[in-house]
Amino acid sequence: MTFAISSVIQKSIEVKQLIYNSETIIASIQEIIEIVTDAFRCDKKVLFCGNGGSAADAQHLAAELSGKFNFDRKPLFAEALHVNSSYLTAVANDYSYEEVFSRLIEAKGRPGDILVALSTSGKSKNILHAIDTANRIGLITIELSGDTCEEMEQMCKYTIKVPSHDTARIQECHIMIGHIICQAVERNLFSTKKPAVFLNRDGVINKKMPEGDYVKNAEEFVFLPGSFQALKSLIEKDYLVIVVTNQQCVARGIIDENQLHDIHKRMNERIQSNGGRIDAIYVCPHDISDNCICRKPKTGLFLKAIEDFNHNGIEIDIDRSFMISDSEKDIAAGKAVGLKTIMVGNDPLPGTPSAKNLLEAVQSIVFQ
C-alpha cells in the first residue's frame, strides 16, 4: 500500500516536472495571466465550464477570483456555468445536455469576456459547443486540457495542454495552473508595490554583545544612538522595515524562542513609542553547523519575507530596497537577493557604500 501511494505521488510530480521544464507551457501561462488581467481591468468577466471533476475545478477557480485568493480585495466577476442546478436540468431535459453551457454563454457573454474551458479528453460536446458559441459572440477562449485534445486546441485562442493521458494527473495540474493564474491576476490588479529596508539587528539597531555572548533578555537590549530617529524616518518615507537576524543562541539553548519573542516584542514597543515601527522580524534560530537555508549569508529569510508580504498584497520593490548591516555576510545575502546595500560601523567593505551608524545610513536613503 505504501508503494502504491508513493507511486501515485511520483507520477504527479513527474507531470508537474514536465510542465516546469516546458518553456512553451510557462510562456502560455504568463500570456493568459496578462490576458485575464487586462480583461478585468476593462470590466469584463471570466466564465468557466467543465464536466465532472473539471466542473468542480471550474467552480473552484471561479471562487478564487470572485472571492479572494491570498488577501482581502474587491471581488472579480468570475462564474462557473454549471452551478444553477434548476437551469442545468431544465435545459438538459428540454433541449440537450450539449446545450447547457452554450445557452448560458449566449445569455451572459459579451465581446471581450473570457471563457475558460476545462476538459481532460477534449471531446465533450457541451464543451465544444460552448467554445463555438463563445467564439461566435466574441469571447476570448482559453483551453485547459490534456495532451490529446486536438479539436479543442484548434477552436481555442489560447491553450494549455497538460502533458499526460491520465485524467487524475491532468486535473491536479489544472488546479495548480489555475492557482498560479489566480494568484498572479490578484497580485497584478490589487497588490501595492513598496520599497523595504532590511536590517540586521545586533550592531545595527542595538549594541552588539561581546564576542560569543548574546542578548538574553530585554534588559540587555541596548538601542544604539540614532536608532529611533532612523526607524521613524523610514516609516515617514513609507518604507517597509524588516529585521533579518541570525540567532543561533536558540539552537545552543542559551535562550528559547519564547524569550526571543519577548525581546522582540519589547524592542518593537520601544520603537513604536518613539514614532517608528518594525513591520516584520525574520529569525534564523539554527546553529551554524545545521547548514540551513535561512542563515545569512544564505537568502532564505529574505525570500520568506518577500513571499509573506506578497501573500498579503504587498509586492516588495527590490530595485528600491536596501540591506543595512554591520556584517559582510549579511551584505552578501542582500546583494544575492538584488538589494542595494549599506555597511555600517567602523569596518568599511570595499565596493559597498558605508555609514557610521543606522541613522547616517537611513539619511543617505531618504535624502537621496
Secondary structure, DSSP 8 states (H G I E B T S, - for coil): -HHHHHHHHHHHHHHHHHHHH-HHHHHHHHHHHHHHHHHHHTT--EEEE-STHHHHHHHHHHHHHHS-SSS------EEETT--HHHHHHHHHHT-GGGHHHHHHHHH--TT-EEEEE-SSS--HHHHHHHHHHHHHT-EEEEEE-S--HHHHHH-SEEEE-S-S-HHHHHHHHHHHHHHHHHHHHHHHH-EEE-EEEE-SBTTTB---STT----SGGG--B-TTHHHHHHHHHHTT-EEEEEEE-TTTTTTSS-HHHHHHHHHHHHHHHHHTT----EEEEE-S-GGG--SSSTTSSHHHHHHHHHHHHTTEEE-GGG-EEEES-HHHHHHHHHHT-EEEEESSS--TTS-EESSHHHHHHHHHT-
